Amino acid sequence: MEPRETLETAYQLLPPPLSALPAKYWTSISLWLHSYTVARTFQEFIEAYSEARDVEVPLDDEALLIGFLHDLGQKLQLRGRPSEEKLLEWVRDRLEALGFTRGEAEELSRYLYTNPAETLTDPLYDRAVWRLLWLADRLQGVDNPLAIEQLLAEAKEDLGEQLNVVLINVAIPQPFMRTLISRIVHRKLEKMAEDGALIMPVTTPYGLAAITDTPGVEVEIEWDEVRRGFKGDGILPEKVEENLEWNMKCCKDKNCKKRCSAKNKNRPAECKEHNMSPDSCNKAVYLGKKVSTYEFTLIYYGFRDRIRKQVILPKKNEYMFQNIRIKGVEYGSYGKEGICPVCGVSTPVGVMADYLKFFNNNIVTEQWTRKVFPGNVNTQIMRNPNRYLVDPLCLGEAILRGSDMSPVLVSLTLRAVVPLPVLEEVGRLTYALSFKLGLGVPRHSVVRDLVYGGDGFGDVLGEVAEKASGADVPNFFYDAFTSTVIIPYRQHMQRHQDEWLRDIITAGVLAAWGLYPLTVSEAVPSAPSEALLSYYKGRRLLYDYQPKDRRVGGYTPYVAMAMASLSELSLRASGESLPALLEILDYPPDYAPLLLQYGSPLLYSRVESLRARLGVGG
C-alpha cells in the first residue's frame, strides 16, 4: 500500500474520536497510533524477513490489516460481551467498503480476537511470522533502546536469526540542527537497506536504534550534506548567501567599510540592500583569530560558492555523536574559549550573539534553551564578547529558525518505539491536519468535518491523506533522536483570545485523530511530556493529565472533542472575556462529556452514536 492508502485504511477502521482512546495504561499514546505503528512495523519486518528467507508471509496490505486489527478487541475491552458481534460487523463493513470481498473481510476480522501476537499460533502462517507480529507489538511496551535487545533474544529461536541493536545517536542540544542530521541519517539507513542490508531503524524517546543482523553499523555523512539543508538547495537562502558574500568582501575593503558605516550620512543604498554592518566585520572568532561574521557563516554554511576552509566544532560535540561520523569536520580547542549562551558548550569558534538578528529580526531568547545565569540578557550576552560566543551549531540553528518559519510550534513526542518511516508519516499527517485547519481561527464546519464528518468523513480523510502523502510537504520536521515531530504552524496574533482559540482547537483536532502528547510553545521542549497538552500560555498547563492515568484516560476522546469544539462554545459565550470563557475548560476530565454536550450537541451526538454502534459504554 502507498502511504495515502495506509492512512485512509487505518482511519476508516478507527475514525475520530475512537482514534483518541489511550492504547494502554502504561503509555500516553493513542489506540490509533499504537495500532498503526504495530501494523507498519509488522509490514517492515515481513518485508525484511521474506527477502532473507524462503517462507510464506502475508502480502503487504494483509500484513497491515493483521497488525492493525490484532488486538483491537482486547484494547476496546469488548471480549466476551454481547457487543463483540457489533464490532465484528463494523469492521467487516469497513473492510468491504475498502474493496475486500465478504469472505476476505470475515477472514481478516477474526484477528480482532484471536491475537496471534500472544498465542503465536494460527494455521494460516508459520510461527516465525507470528513471532514478528509479537515483536512488533512488544516493541510498543518499551522506550529504552537497550530493552529491545532482550526482545530480540527471545525471538531468536523462532526466527532463526540473531538480530542486534545498534545505537545511532546525536545528542546535540540544537533541535532543528538535530532534525536536519536526523533526516540525513534516515536516508543513509534507507540506502543501506536498499543495498541489501537487513536493517530497520527505530526511534525511541531516548535515541535512535537500528535492528540489524550486522553488529558494527556506522553511518557516515558529510558536512556538505548539512549545508544543503532540508530541501537540498542550501541551508542559507540564495539571496542571503549573496548578501553574506558581498558583506565579506566589503569587510576586507577599507573604503567599502567606511562608506557603509552608520556614521556616513551618505551611506550608499547597496549597503542597506545587503544589510551591511561594519561592526560585524570583527565579531567572529575562528582558530584564535577575529574574522568577519559574514566569512565565518560562509565557512560553515555556504553552499554555492562557499569558502574552502576547515569546519571546526567544539571538542565536546565529538562525544555527542554515537556511531555517526561526519566527514569534513574537525573537533578541537584552539587557545581561549568562550561559552555559548544558547547551549552552554565551551567553544573556540563562534560569533557574537547580536549577529543572530541578521537571520531573524524576531528572534527572542525565549526560543533558546539558554545556559546563562539570570540577569540582564543584553548585558550578559550581547555586550560581553570576551565571555560569550555563539557556537557554529547554534548559529546554524538560528539560520534554520529564521528561514520562513513561524514563531509558534506544535510538538508531538511519541512515547513508544516507532520505525523511522512511521515517524515521518506521522509528521506529514500532523502537518496536513494543521494545514487543513488554516491560518486563522478554524471555522466550525472545518472542525466538524475533521473530528467526525459522518457520511462526508471519507472525503475529508482523502484530502488529508493526499496532503500528507504529497512528494513535497514543507514545514514539518521529525527528530529520530528524540522521537519528536515539530510543526511550525502559526504567527503571533493581534488578540490573545484568537491565539488561545487557534491553539486549543488545533490541539483538540490533533488529539481526536490520535496524535498526542502535544506541546504548543515557542521552543521545542527539551524533555518529553506525557501530558495530553502542554501549553506555553498561562500559569498552569491545560489538560496536563496523562491519558495513561486509569482514572481519567478513558475520557480522552471527550476531552479532545471538547477542545476541538471550542469555536462553537465561544459563540455561545459571545461578549464574555477570555478568562470567563476559559473557566469552562478548567475542569476535571471526567466532566468532559457534559462539557461537550453543552458546547456542541452535534459533535456529542456523533461521539455517542458511534460508541453505541460499537457497544462501548461511557
Beta strands, then each sheet from edge to edge (+ up, - down):
strand 1: 22-24
strand 2: 27-30
strand 3: 164-170
strand 4: 199-204
strand 5: 207-212
strand 6: 219-222
strand 7: 284-286
strand 8: 289-291
strand 9: 311-314
strand 10: 321-322
strand 11: 324-327
strand 12: 329-332
strand 13: 338-339
strand 14: 346-347
strand 15: 350-351
strand 16: 408-413
strand 17: 418-419
strand 18: 477-479
strand 19: 484-490
strand 20: 518-521
strand 21: 533-535
sheet 1: 1+ 2-
sheet 2: 10+ 3- 5+ 4- 17+
sheet 3: 6+ 11+
sheet 4: 8+ 7- 15+
sheet 5: 9+ 12+
sheet 6: 13+ 14-
sheet 7: 18+ 19- 16+ 20- 21-
end
